[in-house]
Amino acid sequence: MPHLLLICPRHDILGKFVGLPVALTVVHRPGGDRKLEESLALAVVDADFTDPQALLTVAREVHARRPVDAVLGLTELSLRPASVVAEELGARGNSPTTLALTQDKAAMRGHLRDHGLGAVAHQVCATVDEALALLRRCPTGVILKPVDGNGGTGVHLVHTEGELAEAWAWTSGARTGFAWPQGESASTVLAEEFLTGQEFSVESLSAAGRHRVLAVTRKHTSGGPHFVETGHDLPAPLPADRYRTLVDAALNALDAVGYAWGPCHTEVMLAEDGDRATVVEINARQGGDQIWELVHHVTGIDMLQGAVLALAHGVLPGPGTGHAGGASIRYLTPRPGRVTELTGVAEAQAMEGVIRIGELPEVGDELAPLGDSWNRAGHVVAAGPDPKAAADAADAAAARIVIHTDEEVAR
């Protein structure tokens, strides 16, 4: 039976792997409860998975006891260390080179350009003057973002020179997930030409360089300047030609960066005329915001189980049978301030099509202004016989829930 090194999965994910034909060794962050891991895994080892060398030391010890066939990380911070371990042990997993391209947005831009896959004007900026120079070349404006950002942290649209100073302070002062292990270092700013159109994501699984597209997802955002994701609809209602345009853009990008193993969430902007699609980001993991759950409801394919089977056995899932024609998620974005009351939750939960309401704040919690995905305040997941019914159910339930605040901006 293949031996898979699984790096720090969340408990709700770990339970999905019960009964799969794979021997698991789980890397657990030091401290905290590990009873679930010990009940399911061949072995549990402690390591700080954000430190590639510390993880590699533990992985070599595991490999000496029983050779590791594959290495899988499912959280953003675990991806690069997992790739280093896989390469060192000769196990299945994406290479560090591939992971570097997916987690460095400027490197990805240059690499895709060199492969003829879209020439998006961009510049890694050391000063605000460098961002200004790019802005003057881009009539649609520019997006400033941390070069290694995630969760929408530090994103800011700039249309005019007068907006640039505020945007620069927002982005350069952002603290991304990757700053956490190294301390409070300032973000490196990437300025990109602002792409107009509608954004989608392509959800896929890969094994030995073969790709299986599971779905295309439509994205809802708060709009400028921060474009915080507020919802997703799956499958995206698209004509066949536009679906193909999006899928081709995503798969060509995966091939260009050498993506070979496991789940992927590729964000793609479809031009307003529908004839062109440009990759925005390649995320070497399942999509956040419960997108993997939406995939399961609609297709019957569990992306997380599929990731384990792809890495351990080199197989991709066949056709699945879902129980819904569409699935959607909506995020709640109330006024900032201290939460004083929540109303409508029971009524929303009872509405037709609603599957779950989660991550709601509690009375007394402080809500920050909506600036990135970490500042949202709960979500509604719904399904229906078709995409419109699912989206309508999610919208209606989200509208029913009211999070009252004292409207004082949280410090």
PAFI-775911 format. One record per residue: chain; x, z, y of N, C-alpha, C in turn. Coordinates in steps of 0.02 Angstrom, whole numbers, plus 50000, padded with zeros to 5 digits. Layout:
REC cadena   npx   npz   npy  capx  capz  capy   cpx   cpz   cpy
REC      A     X     Z     Y     X     Z     Y     X     Z     Y
...
This chain:
REC cadena   npx   npz   npy  capx  capz  capy   cpx   cpz   cpy
REC      A 50043 50000 49941 50000 50000 50000 50044 50000 50062
REC      A 50031 49956 50111 50073 49953 50171 50074 50019 50208
REC      A 50131 50034 50237 50141 50096 50275 50141 50080 50349
REC      A 50093 50108 50386 50085 50094 50457 50102 50156 50497
REC      A 50146 50149 50546 50161 50202 50593 50113 50194 50652
REC      A 50068 50242 50660 50016 50239 50711 50033 50290 50765
REC      A 50038 50267 50827 50065 50309 50880 50010 50339 50922
REC      A 50001 50404 50915 49958 50445 50958 49889 50415 50971
REC      A 49850 50402 50919 49782 50378 50931 49737 50435 50955
REC      A 49687 50418 50994 49636 50468 51012 49596 50485 50950
REC      A 49565 50544 50951 49528 50566 50892 49469 50520 50876
REC      A 49435 50494 50927 49378 50451 50913 49400 50385 50883
REC      A 49463 50366 50894 49490 50305 50864 49515 50319 50794
REC      A 49549 50375 50785 49580 50391 50721 49528 50392 50665
REC      A 49468 50418 50679 49417 50421 50627 49396 50354 50600
REC      A 49408 50300 50638 49389 50233 50615 49431 50209 50556
REC      A 49488 50240 50545 49535 50214 50495 49526 50246 50427
REC      A 49476 50290 50420 49463 50321 50355 49444 50267 50305
REC      A 49476 50267 50248 49459 50221 50194 49491 50153 50198
REC      A 49529 50138 50250 49562 50073 50253 49621 50072 50204
REC      A 49636 50013 50176 49690 50008 50127 49759 50008 50160
REC      A 49777 50067 50186 49841 50074 50220 49862 50147 50218
REC      A 49926 50159 50211 49953 50227 50215 49975 50238 50287
REC      A 49948 50291 50318 49962 50305 50388 50011 50363 50396
REC      A 50059 50353 50439 50095 50409 50468 50078 50410 50542
REC      A 50055 50466 50566 50032 50471 50635 50084 50508 50677
REC      A 50103 50477 50733 50146 50511 50782 50100 50550 50829
REC      A 50113 50615 50833 50072 50660 50872 50114 50689 50929
REC      A 50085 50690 50989 50122 50720 51044 50129 50795 51031
REC      A 50188 50824 51044 50198 50896 51031 50146 50939 51067
REC      A 50120 50988 51031 50069 51033 51057 50000 51006 51042
REC      A 49950 51050 51046 49881 51028 51035 49862 51029 50961
REC      A 49798 51016 50950 49770 51017 50883 49790 50954 50844
REC      A 49810 50963 50782 49828 50906 50740 49793 50908 50672
REC      A 49739 50948 50668 49705 50956 50603 49675 50890 50579
REC      A 49643 50852 50625 49613 50789 50604 49667 50741 50578
REC      A 49722 50736 50614 49776 50692 50592 49801 50712 50523
REC      A 49809 50776 50512 49835 50800 50448 49786 50787 50391
REC      A 49721 50785 50406 49671 50773 50354 49667 50699 50335
REC      A 49691 50655 50378 49682 50583 50366 49746 50546 50350
REC      A 49803 50573 50370 49865 50535 50367 49910 50558 50309
REC      A 49953 50513 50289 50005 50528 50240 50051 50583 50267
REC      A 50066 50578 50332 50108 50628 50365 50094 50625 50439
REC      A 50108 50681 50473 50101 50686 50546 50168 50710 50573
REC      A 50195 50675 50622 50259 50694 50652 50251 50701 50727
REC      A 50286 50747 50756 50283 50759 50827 50337 50720 50864
REC      A 50317 50687 50919 50366 50652 50961 50334 50636 51028
REC      A 50375 50635 51080 50353 50611 51145 50356 50535 51143
REC      A 50298 50505 51134 50297 50432 51123 50314 50393 51186
REC      A 50315 50425 51245 50334 50389 51305 50409 50381 51312
REC      A 50447 50413 51269 50520 50408 51268 50540 50366 51209
REC      A 50559 50302 51219 50574 50258 51163 50628 50286 51116
REC      A 50679 50319 51144 50733 50345 51102 50710 50404 51059
REC      A 50669 50448 51089 50643 50504 51050 50597 50479 50995
REC      A 50556 50429 51012 50511 50401 50961 50551 50366 50907
REC      A 50604 50332 50926 50645 50296 50878 50679 50344 50830
REC      A 50702 50400 50854 50734 50450 50811 50685 50474 50757
REC      A 50625 50490 50777 50574 50512 50728 50555 50456 50681
REC      A 50548 50395 50707 50529 50339 50665 50581 50324 50612
REC      A 50644 50331 50629 50697 50320 50579 50693 50370 50522
REC      A 50676 50432 50539 50667 50483 50487 50608 50467 50442
REC      A 50553 50444 50472 50495 50424 50432 50512 50365 50388
REC      A 50548 50317 50416 50566 50255 50380 50612 50270 50321
REC      A 50655 50321 50329 50701 50339 50274 50662 50369 50215
REC      A 50608 50404 50229 50568 50433 50175 50524 50381 50141
REC      A 50494 50337 50180 50453 50283 50153 50456 50226 50203
REC      A 50481 50167 50184 50490 50113 50232 50425 50097 50270
REC      A 50433 50088 50334 50376 50072 50378 50367 49997 50380
REC      A 50307 49974 50365 50293 49902 50365 50269 49877 50433
REC      A 50236 49919 50473 50209 49898 50537 50203 49957 50583
REC      A 50205 49943 50649 50200 49994 50700 50145 49974 50749
REC      A 50100 50021 50763 50043 50005 50807 50033 50060 50859
REC      A 50033 50039 50922 50012 50083 50977 49950 50054 51009
REC      A 49903 50096 51027 49839 50071 51053 49826 50095 51125
REC      A 49873 50131 51154 49867 50152 51223 49923 50121 51264
REC      A 49910 50111 51328 49956 50073 51370 50028 50101 51368
REC      A 50035 50166 51372 50102 50196 51375 50138 50192 51308
REC      A 50101 50182 51253 50134 50180 51187 50158 50110 51169
REC      A 50137 50059 51205 50148 49990 51182 50222 49971 51182
REC      A 50257 49984 51236 50328 49964 51239 50369 50006 51189
REC      A 50361 50073 51187 50399 50110 51136 50384 50086 51065
REC      A 50322 50069 51050 50304 50044 50983 50341 49980 50968
REC      A 50348 49936 51018 50383 49873 51006 50457 49885 50993
REC      A 50487 49933 51027 50558 49949 51016 50568 49974 50945
REC      A 50524 50018 50922 50528 50045 50854 50519 49990 50802
REC      A 50469 49947 50812 50457 49894 50764 50517 49848 50757
REC      A 50547 49830 50813 50606 49786 50810 50664 49820 50775
REC      A 50675 49883 50790 50731 49920 50761 50723 49928 50686
REC      A 50661 49940 50663 50649 49952 50592 50637 49887 50553
REC      A 50631 49831 50588 50615 49768 50554 50543 49767 50529
REC      A 50500 49804 50564 50429 49808 50545 50387 49760 50587
REC      A 50326 49750 50566 50281 49706 50602 50259 49739 50667
REC      A 50259 49700 50720 50240 49723 50786 50264 49674 50838
REC      A 50234 49675 50896 50257 49630 50949 50326 49651 50974
REC      A 50365 49602 50996 50434 49616 51015 50437 49648 51084
REC      A 50491 49684 51098 50500 49712 51165 50499 49658 51219
REC      A 50525 49599 51203 50524 49544 51252 50453 49526 51270
REC      A 50410 49520 51220 50339 49505 51232 50306 49560 51273
REC      A 50319 49623 51254 50288 49678 51290 50311 49681 51362
REC      A 50374 49664 51374 50400 49664 51443 50363 49613 51485
REC      A 50347 49556 51455 50311 49504 51492 50239 49524 51506
REC      A 50208 49561 51460 50138 49580 51471 50132 49639 51519
REC      A 50182 49681 51523 50177 49741 51566 50211 49733 51634
REC      A 50247 49679 51643 50277 49664 51708 50241 49602 51735
REC      A 50196 49612 51783 50153 49558 51806 50192 49502 51839
REC      A 50246 49518 51872 50287 49466 51903 50322 49425 51851
REC      A 50349 49458 51800 50383 49421 51746 50334 49376 51710
REC      A 50273 49400 51698 50222 49358 51666 50207 49297 51708
REC      A 50199 49308 51774 50183 49251 51818 50238 49197 51814
REC      A 50300 49218 51819 50354 49170 51816 50359 49135 51749
REC      A 50348 49173 51695 50353 49145 51628 50298 49093 51616
REC      A 50237 49109 51636 50182 49061 51627 50193 48999 51670
REC      A 50218 49008 51730 50234 48951 51773 50285 48905 51739
REC      A 50337 48936 51710 50389 48896 51678 50362 48859 51617
REC      A 50308 48883 51588 50277 48849 51531 50219 48803 51553
REC      A 50214 48789 51617 50163 48744 51641 50092 48771 51639
REC      A 50086 48838 51642 50020 48869 51634 49997 48902 51699
REC      A 50003 48867 51754 49977 48892 51816 50031 48916 51863
REC      A 50032 48888 51923 50082 48907 51972 50048 48949 52026
REC      A 50042 49013 52014 50012 49059 52062 50067 49084 52109
REC      A 50059 49075 52174 50109 49099 52221 50114 49175 52216
REC      A 50174 49201 52210 50183 49273 52203 50252 49293 52227
REC      A 50260 49357 52242 50324 49383 52267 50328 49457 52254
REC      A 50382 49479 52221 50397 49550 52218 50426 49569 52286
REC      A 50395 49618 52318 50410 49632 52389 50445 49700 52396
REC      A 50502 49699 52428 50536 49762 52444 50514 49788 52512
REC      A 50488 49744 52554 50466 49764 52621 50399 49732 52637
REC      A 50365 49760 52686 50301 49732 52707 50311 49662 52738
REC      A 50369 49650 52766 50382 49584 52795 50382 49529 52742
REC      A 50406 49545 52682 50405 49496 52628 50333 49480 52607
REC      A 50290 49532 52606 50220 49520 52591 50187 49478 52646
REC      A 50207 49490 52708 50180 49452 52764 50199 49378 52758
REC      A 50259 49364 52737 50281 49294 52729 50238 49258 52678
REC      A 50221 49292 52622 50179 49261 52572 50108 49253 52599
REC      A 50081 49302 52633 50014 49298 52662 50007 49237 52706
REC      A 50057 49223 52745 50054 49165 52790 50053 49099 52753
REC      A 50073 49099 52689 50072 49038 52649 50008 49031 52608
REC      A 49965 49083 52607 49907 49084 52561 49843 49088 52602
REC      A 49808 49032 52611 49748 49032 52652 49691 49075 52625
REC      A 49689 49088 52560 49636 49130 52532 49651 49204 52536
REC      A 49712 49221 52558 49733 49291 52560 49778 49308 52502
REC      A 49800 49370 52500 49842 49394 52445 49815 49459 52418
REC      A 49830 49471 52355 49817 49535 52322 49883 49572 52315
REC      A 49884 49634 52340 49942 49677 52327 49925 49722 52267
REC      A 49973 49730 52222 49963 49773 52164 50030 49799 52140
REC      A 50032 49857 52107 50095 49878 52075 50115 49829 52021
REC      A 50179 49814 52017 50201 49763 51969 50187 49785 51897
REC      A 50183 49851 51885 50169 49876 51817 50105 49917 51816
REC      A 50058 49902 51860 49998 49944 51866 49949 49935 51808
REC      A 49905 49984 51801 49849 49979 51754 49790 50018 51782
REC      A 49731 50005 51755 49671 50040 51778 49651 50023 51849
REC      A 49676 49967 51875 49659 49948 51943 49693 49989 51997
REC      A 49740 50032 51979 49773 50075 52027 49815 50034 52076
REC      A 49806 50047 52140 49848 50016 52191 49829 49946 52211
REC      A 49773 49919 52187 49753 49851 52204 49722 49849 52274
REC      A 49742 49800 52314 49714 49794 52381 49717 49721 52404
REC      A 49660 49695 52424 49655 49627 52450 49673 49627 52524
REC      A 49709 49575 52545 49728 49566 52615 49709 49495 52636
REC      A 49668 49490 52688 49650 49425 52716 49687 49410 52781
REC      A 49700 49462 52821 49730 49451 52886 49792 49494 52895
REC      A 49833 49475 52942 49894 49513 52955 49878 49584 52978
REC      A 49822 49593 53012 49804 49659 53035 49786 49707 52979
REC      A 49770 49681 52920 49752 49724 52863 49813 49744 52822
REC      A 49870 49713 52836 49926 49718 52790 49957 49788 52788
REC      A 49962 49822 52845 49995 49887 52845 49957 49937 52803
REC      A 49891 49939 52810 49850 49985 52770 49855 49968 52696
REC      A 49853 49903 52679 49858 49883 52609 49926 49900 52580
REC      A 49979 49890 52619 50046 49906 52595 50052 49980 52578
REC      A 50027 50022 52622 50029 50094 52610 49991 50112 52548
REC      A 49933 50080 52537 49891 50094 52478 49929 50076 52413
REC      A 49958 50017 52412 49990 49993 52350 50057 50026 52338
REC      A 50099 50029 52389 50166 50058 52379 50162 50133 52364
REC      A 50109 50165 52386 50101 50237 52373 50064 50253 52309
REC      A 50043 50201 52272 50005 50213 52211 50050 50243 52157
REC      A 50020 50284 52114 50056 50313 52058 50023 50288 51994
REC      A 50055 50241 51961 50026 50211 51901 50042 50255 51840
REC      A 50012 50238 51784 50025 50274 51723 50098 50272 51703
REC      A 50133 50219 51723 50203 50212 51703 50249 50256 51746
REC      A 50224 50280 51803 50265 50325 51845 50265 50395 51817
REC      A 50213 50410 51776 50205 50479 51752 50265 50505 51712
REC      A 50292 50468 51663 50349 50497 51627 50412 50503 51669
REC      A 50420 50460 51718 50482 50460 51757 50478 50500 51821
REC      A 50419 50525 51839 50412 50562 51901 50374 50523 51953
REC      A 50379 50545 52014 50337 50518 52068 50373 50463 52106
REC      A 50400 50414 52073 50433 50359 52107 50380 50312 52137
REC      A 50396 50282 52193 50350 50236 52226 50341 50173 52184
REC      A 50282 50141 52191 50268 50080 52154 50307 50021 52183
REC      A 50328 49977 52139 50355 49912 52160 50296 49866 52174
REC      A 50294 49835 52231 50236 49796 52253 50243 49723 52233
REC      A 50192 49697 52201 50186 49626 52187 50132 49598 52232
REC      A 50147 49546 52270 50097 49510 52310 50082 49444 52274
REC      A 50018 49431 52265 49997 49369 52231 49945 49333 52274
REC      A 49947 49268 52270 49894 49227 52300 49826 49249 52273
REC      A 49777 49259 52316 49710 49281 52295 49674 49222 52262
REC      A 49655 49233 52200 49619 49182 52162 49544 49191 52170
REC      A 49510 49139 52190 49438 49143 52198 49404 49117 52135
REC      A 49343 49141 52123 49305 49121 52064 49273 49181 52032
REC      A 49264 49178 51966 49234 49234 51929 49281 49254 51873
REC      A 49289 49321 51864 49337 49346 51816 49303 49364 51750
REC      A 49337 49346 51696 49314 49360 51628 49373 49390 51590
REC      A 49359 49414 51530 49413 49433 51485 49400 49404 51416
REC      A 49454 49388 51383 49452 49360 51315 49478 49413 51267
REC      A 49436 49433 51219 49454 49484 51170 49476 49450 51106
REC      A 49535 49469 51081 49563 49434 51023 49602 49480 50978
REC      A 49613 49457 50917 49658 49490 50869 49708 49437 50846
REC      A 49770 49460 50833 49822 49414 50811 49858 49441 50750
REC      A 49880 49396 50707 49920 49413 50648 49970 49358 50637
REC      A 50034 49375 50640 50088 49327 50629 50081 49266 50675
REC      A 50059 49277 50736 50053 49223 50785 49989 49183 50780
REC      A 49947 49198 50732 49881 49166 50729 49831 49210 50767
REC      A 49786 49177 50804 49740 49214 50848 49667 49202 50826
REC      A 49628 49255 50831 49556 49251 50819 49520 49278 50880
REC      A 49485 49234 50916 49447 49255 50974 49382 49286 50950
REC      A 49369 49347 50973 49309 49383 50953 49253 49375 51004
REC      A 49271 49372 51067 49219 49367 51119 49251 49351 51186
REC      A 49209 49326 51231 49226 49321 51302 49178 49367 51339
REC      A 49206 49408 51384 49168 49459 51419 49165 49443 51494
REC      A 49105 49451 51522 49097 49444 51594 49111 49510 51629
REC      A 49146 49508 51685 49166 49568 51721 49127 49576 51786
REC      A 49106 49636 51801 49077 49654 51866 49126 49699 51902
REC      A 49133 49689 51968 49178 49732 52007 49144 49754 52071
REC      A 49177 49801 52105 49153 49826 52169 49166 49777 52226
REC      A 49203 49722 52212 49224 49677 52264 49284 49703 52302
REC      A 49303 49667 52355 49361 49687 52393 49349 49751 52431
REC      A 49401 49787 52448 49471 49767 52439 49503 49787 52373
REC      A 49468 49830 52332 49502 49858 52273 49479 49829 52207
REC      A 49422 49796 52206 49397 49762 52145 49396 49809 52084
REC      A 49367 49867 52094 49361 49915 52039 49309 49888 51989
REC      A 49325 49890 51925 49279 49864 51875 49220 49912 51867
REC      A 49159 49885 51876 49098 49925 51873 49054 49908 51813
REC      A 49072 49857 51775 49032 49841 51716 49058 49780 51680
REC      A 49033 49772 51618 49052 49715 51576 48991 49693 51536
REC      A 48984 49628 51526 48931 49599 51484 48962 49557 51429
REC      A 48939 49567 51368 48967 49531 51311 48910 49510 51264
REC      A 48908 49444 51245 48954 49391 51266 48936 49366 51336
REC      A 48986 49339 51370 48974 49311 51436 48928 49251 51430
REC      A 48877 49246 51472 48833 49187 51470 48869 49127 51500
REC      A 48893 49082 51458 48935 49027 51481 48916 48963 51444
REC      A 48917 48906 51479 48912 48842 51444 48974 48832 51400
REC      A 48967 48791 51349 49021 48783 51300 49086 48759 51332
REC      A 49083 48715 51383 49145 48689 51412 49182 48743 51451
REC      A 49146 48787 51484 49179 48840 51522 49207 48894 51475
REC      A 49171 48907 51421 49197 48952 51370 49263 48926 51343
REC      A 49265 48861 51328 49326 48832 51301 49383 48834 51351
REC      A 49368 48823 51414 49419 48826 51466 49451 48895 51469
REC      A 49410 48948 51467 49435 49016 51469 49476 49033 51407
REC      A 49450 49015 51348 49484 49031 51286 49551 48994 51282
REC      A 49552 48931 51301 49615 48893 51298 49667 48924 51344
REC      A 49646 48945 51403 49694 48976 51450 49724 49039 51420
REC      A 49681 49080 51389 49705 49143 51359 49751 49130 51301
REC      A 49732 49087 51255 49773 49076 51195 49838 49041 51212
REC      A 49837 48996 51259 49900 48964 51280 49949 49016 51309
REC      A 49921 49064 51346 49964 49117 51374 49992 49161 51320
REC      A 49951 49178 51270 49975 49220 51215 50032 49185 51178
REC      A 50024 49121 51166 50078 49084 51133 50141 49081 51176
REC      A 50131 49073 51241 50189 49068 51285 50230 49132 51286
REC      A 50198 49190 51283 50236 49253 51286 50256 49277 51216
REC      A 50237 49239 51164 50257 49257 51096 50215 49312 51066
REC      A 50152 49317 51087 50109 49371 51061 50092 49356 50988
REC      A 50106 49404 50944 50099 49390 50873 50054 49438 50835
REC      A 50047 49501 50858 50016 49552 50817 49966 49595 50856
REC      A 49908 49604 50826 49862 49656 50849 49813 49633 50902
REC      A 49778 49682 50933 49725 49666 50980 49753 49645 51048
REC      A 49714 49607 51085 49734 49586 51152 49673 49578 51196
REC      A 49681 49596 51258 49628 49591 51309 49659 49552 51366
REC      A 49640 49488 51372 49670 49443 51421 49620 49429 51476
REC      A 49639 49447 51538 49594 49437 51595 49609 49369 51626
REC      A 49554 49332 51638 49560 49262 51659 49512 49249 51716
REC      A 49536 49214 51768 49493 49195 51824 49472 49123 51816
REC      A 49405 49112 51814 49377 49045 51810 49364 49020 51881
REC      A 49393 48963 51898 49385 48936 51966 49312 48922 51980
REC      A 49295 48919 52044 49225 48910 52063 49196 48846 52036
REC      A 49237 48794 52027 49210 48731 52000 49205 48733 51924
REC      A 49231 48785 51893 49226 48793 51820 49274 48751 51780
REC      A 49316 48712 51813 49360 48665 51777 49429 48695 51763
REC      A 49447 48749 51797 49514 48778 51789 49508 48853 51777
REC      A 49554 48878 51736 49556 48950 51724 49629 48972 51729
REC      A 49639 49030 51760 49706 49057 51771 49709 49127 51743
REC      A 49759 49140 51703 49768 49207 51675 49788 49256 51730
REC      A 49753 49313 51733 49768 49365 51782 49814 49418 51751
REC      A 49797 49440 51691 49838 49491 51656 49832 49480 51581
REC      A 49884 49499 51545 49883 49502 51472 49894 49575 51453
REC      A 49844 49605 51422 49849 49675 51400 49857 49677 51325
REC      A 49914 49703 51302 49932 49701 51231 49898 49757 51192
REC      A 49833 49761 51199 49793 49814 51167 49720 49792 51170
REC      A 49676 49832 51141 49605 49820 51149 49584 49833 51221
REC      A 49531 49801 51244 49508 49811 51312 49484 49882 51322
REC      A 49497 49909 51382 49470 49974 51399 49396 49969 51415
REC      A 49370 50021 51446 49299 50022 51466 49251 50010 51407
REC      A 49271 50031 51349 49229 50025 51289 49215 49952 51270
REC      A 49256 49906 51292 49244 49836 51275 49248 49825 51200
REC      A 49294 49862 51167 49298 49856 51094 49233 49877 51061
REC      A 49197 49925 51092 49133 49946 51065 49080 49892 51075
REC      A 49080 49859 51133 49034 49804 51145 49045 49748 51094
REC      A 49108 49733 51080 49125 49683 51029 49094 49701 50962
REC      A 49099 49764 50943 49072 49787 50879 48997 49779 50876
REC      A 48962 49799 50929 48889 49794 50930 48866 49721 50920
REC      A 48901 49675 50952 48878 49605 50953 48903 49566 50893
REC      A 48965 49576 50873 48995 49535 50820 48996 49569 50752
REC      A 48990 49635 50752 48998 49671 50689 49071 49682 50670
REC      A 49117 49660 50711 49189 49667 50697 49217 49725 50737
REC      A 49248 49772 50702 49280 49829 50734 49352 49809 50752
REC      A 49366 49802 50817 49433 49780 50838 49488 49827 50817
REC      A 49472 49892 50814 49524 49942 50798 49540 49940 50724
REC      A 49490 49936 50682 49503 49926 50611 49538 49860 50600
REC      A 49515 49808 50637 49546 49742 50631 49619 49742 50651
REC      A 49636 49784 50700 49706 49789 50721 49749 49817 50665
REC      A 49724 49869 50632 49762 49900 50577 49771 49850 50520
REC      A 49718 49814 50502 49722 49767 50447 49766 49707 50464
REC      A 49765 49686 50528 49809 49631 50549 49882 49651 50542
REC      A 49899 49711 50566 49969 49735 50563 49990 49751 50492
REC      A 49946 49784 50454 49965 49807 50387 49964 49751 50335
REC      A 49916 49705 50341 49907 49655 50288 49913 49583 50313
REC      A 49921 49573 50378 49927 49506 50405 49864 49465 50401
REC      A 49806 49497 50400 49742 49461 50394 49702 49469 50458
REC      A 49662 49419 50472 49616 49421 50529 49544 49424 50503
REC      A 49499 49455 50540 49430 49461 50516 49394 49394 50512
REC      A 49351 49388 50462 49307 49330 50458 49246 49340 50501
REC      A 49196 49297 50493 49134 49305 50532 49102 49373 50519
REC      A 49077 49404 50571 49043 49468 50565 48969 49461 50583
REC      A 48932 49512 50570 48861 49513 50586 48846 49575 50628
REC      A 48833 49565 50691 48817 49621 50735 48743 49636 50734
REC      A 48725 49692 50763 48655 49711 50765 48623 49696 50832
REC      A 48660 49666 50879 48633 49651 50945 48656 49582 50968
REC      A 48614 49550 51007 48632 49485 51036 48674 49492 51098
REC      A 48673 49552 51128 48713 49564 51187 48725 49639 51195
REC      A 48780 49656 51229 48795 49727 51243 48828 49730 51311
REC      A 48813 49784 51348 48839 49792 51416 48858 49864 51429
REC      A 48902 49872 51477 48919 49939 51502 48916 49937 51578
REC      A 48890 49990 51607 48889 49998 51680 48920 50065 51698
REC      A 48962 50065 51750 48993 50126 51774 48956 50151 51836
REC      A 48953 50216 51842 48920 50248 51898 48970 50260 51954
REC      A 48950 50244 52015 48996 50249 52072 48960 50284 52130
REC      A 48949 50349 52123 48913 50386 52175 48956 50397 52237
REC      A 48924 50427 52289 48962 50445 52348 49015 50497 52331
REC      A 49072 50495 52365 49122 50546 52352 49100 50614 52378
REC      A 49130 50667 52353 49115 50734 52375 49106 50780 52315
REC      A 49081 50840 52328 49069 50888 52274 49001 50876 52244
REC      A 48998 50871 52177 48935 50858 52142 48891 50920 52148
REC      A 48829 50909 52171 48781 50964 52178 48725 50961 52127
REC      A 48710 50901 52101 48655 50895 52053 48659 50826 52020
REC      A 48637 50823 51957 48628 50759 51921 48555 50754 51901
REC      A 48523 50698 51917 48454 50688 51899 48446 50621 51863
REC      A 48394 50617 51821 48376 50554 51788 48413 50540 51724
REC      A 48455 50586 51702 48496 50573 51643 48452 50567 51580
REC      A 48407 50615 51570 48364 50614 51511 48320 50552 51511
REC      A 48293 50534 51569 48251 50475 51573 48290 50411 51557
REC      A 48351 50408 51583 48393 50350 51569 48410 50345 51495
REC      A 48426 50401 51464 48444 50401 51393 48386 50378 51350
REC      A 48324 50391 51372 48265 50372 51333 48244 50300 51342
REC      A 48276 50264 51387 48256 50195 51401 48275 50148 51343
REC      A 48234 50098 51332 48246 50051 51277 48313 50016 51287
REC      A 48350 50012 51233 48414 49977 51234 48474 50021 51248
REC      A 48463 50080 51276 48520 50124 51293 48549 50155 51230
REC      A 48613 50148 51221 48648 50176 51162 48678 50244 51179
REC      A 48710 50249 51236 48746 50310 51252 48759 50315 51327
REC      A 48758 50375 51352 48779 50390 51420 48837 50439 51414
REC      A 48894 50424 51446 48952 50466 51436 48994 50477 51498
REC      A 49038 50526 51493 49089 50541 51544 49059 50559 51612
REC      A 48999 50589 51612 48969 50610 51675 49006 50671 51703
REC      A 49009 50676 51770 49039 50735 51800 48992 50795 51793
REC      A 49018 50853 51807 48978 50915 51807 48969 50940 51878
REC      A 48917 50980 51887 48906 51010 51953 48968 51050 51972
REC      A 48990 51038 52034 49051 51070 52058 49112 51026 52057
REC      A 49110 50972 52018 49167 50926 52016 49175 50890 52083
REC      A 49236 50875 52101 49251 50837 52161 49259 50763 52143
REC      A 49224 50719 52177 49228 50647 52165 49266 50615 52223
REC      A 49319 50579 52205 49358 50544 52256 49324 50478 52274
REC      A 49341 50449 52331 49316 50383 52348 49336 50333 52294
REC      A 49295 50282 52284 49307 50234 52231 49366 50190 52250
REC      A 49423 50200 52217 49482 50161 52232 49513 50128 52171
REC      A 49497 50154 52111 49521 50124 52049 49477 50149 51992
REC      A 49492 50129 51931 49450 50145 51874 49447 50220 51859
REC      A 49497 50258 51881 49499 50329 51867 49449 50367 51910
REC      A 49421 50336 51962 49375 50370 52008 49302 50356 51993
REC      A 49287 50322 51939 49217 50311 51921 49188 50376 51892
REC      A 49122 50379 51888 49090 50443 51871 49038 50436 51815
REC      A 49060 50412 51758 49015 50407 51700 48995 50335 51687
REC      A 48967 50324 51628 48947 50256 51609 48885 50256 51565
REC      A 48854 50197 51562 48797 50185 51518 48814 50125 51474
REC      A 48806 50132 51408 48814 50077 51361 48745 50058 51335
REC      A 48729 49994 51336 48664 49971 51313 48673 49907 51272
REC      A 48623 49892 51231 48623 49831 51191 48553 49802 51192
REC      A 48548 49739 51174 48483 49706 51173 48484 49644 51130
REC      A 48427 49611 51123 48424 49551 51080 48462 49491 51108
REC      A 48479 49493 51173 48517 49440 51204 48556 49470 51262
REC      A 48604 49434 51290 48646 49463 51342 48606 49486 51403
REC      A 48555 49449 51423 48516 49469 51482 48479 49535 51470
REC      A 48450 49542 51411 48414 49604 51396 48462 49663 51396
REC      A 48522 49655 51370 48570 49709 51370 48592 49727 51441
REC      A 48606 49675 51481 48627 49688 51550 48571 49721 51590
REC      A 48509 49699 51581 48453 49729 51617 48444 49802 51598
REC      A 48452 49817 51533 48444 49886 51510 48498 49931 51539
REC      A 48560 49907 51540 48615 49946 51568 48606 49956 51643
REC      A 48585 49904 51678 48573 49910 51750 48518 49960 51765
REC      A 48462 49955 51728 48405 49999 51741 48423 50072 51727
REC      A 48458 50084 51673 48476 50153 51656 48526 50182 51707
REC      A 48574 50141 51727 48623 50165 51777 48589 50181 51843
REC      A 48539 50140 51861 48503 50152 51924 48461 50215 51921
REC      A 48439 50234 51861 48397 50294 51854 48437 50358 51864
REC      A 48502 50356 51849 48543 50416 51855 48568 50423 51927
REC      A 48555 50480 51956 48579 50493 52024 48625 50554 52023
REC      A 48686 50544 52047 48735 50598 52052 48736 50618 52126
REC      A 48708 50675 52140 48704 50699 52209 48770 50734 52228
REC      A 48795 50720 52287 48855 50754 52312 48841 50780 52382
REC      A 48885 50823 52404 48878 50848 52472 48906 50799 52523
REC      A 48930 50740 52498 48954 50685 52539 49015 50702 52581
REC      A 49048 50755 52563 49112 50770 52595 49166 50733 52556
REC      A 49206 50693 52588 49258 50655 52554 49307 50704 52522
REC      A 49317 50696 52456 49363 50741 52420 49433 50731 52446
REC      A 49468 50788 52454 49537 50784 52476 49581 50768 52416
